[in-house]
Amino acid sequence: MTCINRIVVKQLFKELDKIDYSRSNMTIGTKSDNSFVTNIDYKANDVIEKFFNTLYGESLVNIISEENHNRYNEETKYNIVVDPIDGTENLVHGIPIFGVSVSIFEYGKPLYHTLYFPLLKQYIASDMILNNTTVSLHHKNRLILLSSNTSLEDIQHASTDDNEYRLYGCATYNMYLVLCRKAHMYTNLKANSYDILAGINIAMDVDGLDVFIDDKPYSGEFLFRNKTYKIVMKWR
């Protein structure tokens, strides 16, 4: 069985890079919540499922994805939480800010996590943070990243202080920017587990970076798909 690390996940990235992300062959549908879903979302999901079923063996893997209805299975060795395309709205409109999120739990304990941005060719993973190879030493900045579900009233209220606010429409990209110290804080009042699990687990290994889930410090626990969570990720 292969140990998961950056070398291994780069093979996954190579498979994801074979997907055509252009709008020329894109088919677009909508879900029950009126959000977009495309053939690219499903293709990326298939690539990820095949990769981990091959890596670990299908009997040991439970893929919990935005694009399926699987739930946590305590009897399965690897519960892998996936958002194959986070930021589908951006993808549909030709905006390259969308990402892939993968969070691996082994018998309920965090094992390995990565965020990948196919068109930007940027990524971050658990062992990169542990080796301190990606976190820059830029001074503390005033950029606060908000979710696209933030209300107009909240945005107008927030803009009255001295901070600068950005909405990128992609939770994984927001977390990536905070992890790389390109932003001071990210907050979302209604985040899904598959959007944030990878990012918040990577953050646990970063000194000086705090993560709160539902106003409590996060300590690596599994987040389930049957609810939404309030997340605050910020530098001290």
Order of alpha helices (4+ residues) and beta strands (2+ residues): alpha-beta-beta-alpha-beta-beta-alpha-beta-beta-beta-alpha-beta-alpha-beta-alpha-beta-alpha-beta-beta-beta
